[in-house]
Amino acid sequence: MNNDEMFFLCMLSGAEEILGIKNPIQGLSEQEIKEKWDIISKGLYEKEILCNDESGEVCICEEYSKTASAISFPDTAFVCSEQDGEPSFVYIRGSVYLHLIHQEQLEIKSFENREDFIEFLNQKFMLTASDSDIYIELTMEEMERAVELLVEGKLPEISEDFELIEGSQEDLKSALDIFVNGKDSRDFAAYKQNQETPVSTLFRTIKTEAGTWLFKICNGSVKIFRCNPDKVLVELLNF
């Protein structure tokens, strides 16, 4: 399936804004939109993705209807940076789990069960076992100041300037050094738009020999974790 076909399936599902699907009708006239829909709908009918019910209403076949609904109205969605510069997308809606990549055609992988999906998330976000649990929370201003001190080579001042409620000063120094210098990292954003008050959060995971660090940036604070994958996934899925 290509981008334009999925766009129109999402529109038929009632979507107004679609994360991860490019809008092929932006800037087109009403007549041009009609002509494009005629071409795409003909192909969707030929593929038996679309049909008409007894009353003549347009219907999407069940498999594609679930996919279009999950992309249009996800409970949670992730936008993940990839090495080729083209982001990939993860959608969760109820028990429907999808991973979408833009190639010449859309590559959409659906996961049969939650266990397979969790295994995929562990690989996608590079989650590995930790030899000990670490939790640190800073304000954005504190994080920016701490990174500035580290870059300037003023490590002693980090201990003097920050009073941590949880986590040690050595943990903070390790976390900051990994945040600035860690090479094996993955950046992604998470969204919960299918609710009264939409929420977005930025994440970075950094893989190290001692385990994967998670940096969670939301509502003016930075939460830093190093713990086992099951605990990290709780933070990823319940932000």
C-alpha positions, 0 to 999 in steps of 0.5 A: 500500500502506498502513502496516498491510499492510506491517507484516503483510508484514514480520511474515510475513518474520520481523521483530520490530522494524521501523524506519519502519513503525508498529505497528498491533497495539500494545495490541490483544488477541489476538482483536483482532489476529486480526480485524485480520489477517483483514481485512488478509490478505483485501485482500492476497490480493485484490491478489495480493500474498499467495498459497498454495503447493502445500503451503498455506503463505502466500507473498508475491509476489517483488516485495513479498517483496524490499521487506518483507525490505529494510525488515525486515532492512536492511544499512543504514537511514537516518532522515531529518528532513523539513520537514513533521516526518514522517521519511522512511526509506532502506533498503539490503539487498544490491542492493535500494535503497528510499526510504519516505515516510509519506503517506495511503498508503506511498510506496515508491520502489525504485531499479533500479540503484546509479547511480540510487540514488547520484544520489538520495543526493547529492540527499537529503543535499545533497552538492555538489562541494568546492573543497578537502578538509578533515578534522577530528576532535574528541571530543564534549567538545571539540566541545561546548567549541568550540561554546560558545566560538564562541557566546560570541564567543571565537574566539581561544580556539578556536585556543589551546585545540585542537591539531588532528592534521588540518585547520587552526585556520581550518578548525575555525573555519569548520566551527564557524561553519557548524555553529552558523549554517548554514541549509541543513542536513539531519539524519539517523541511520544504523543497521546493525542486521542484524549481531552488534553493531548500530551507529548514527551521527548525521549532519548535512550543511550545504550552502555555496557552497564545498561540503557539510560533513558532521558525523559523530557516533559513539562519542564523537567528531565527524568533520568533512568537506568533500570531494567527494560520492564521498568523503562517501558512503564515510563515509555508507555505511561507518560 
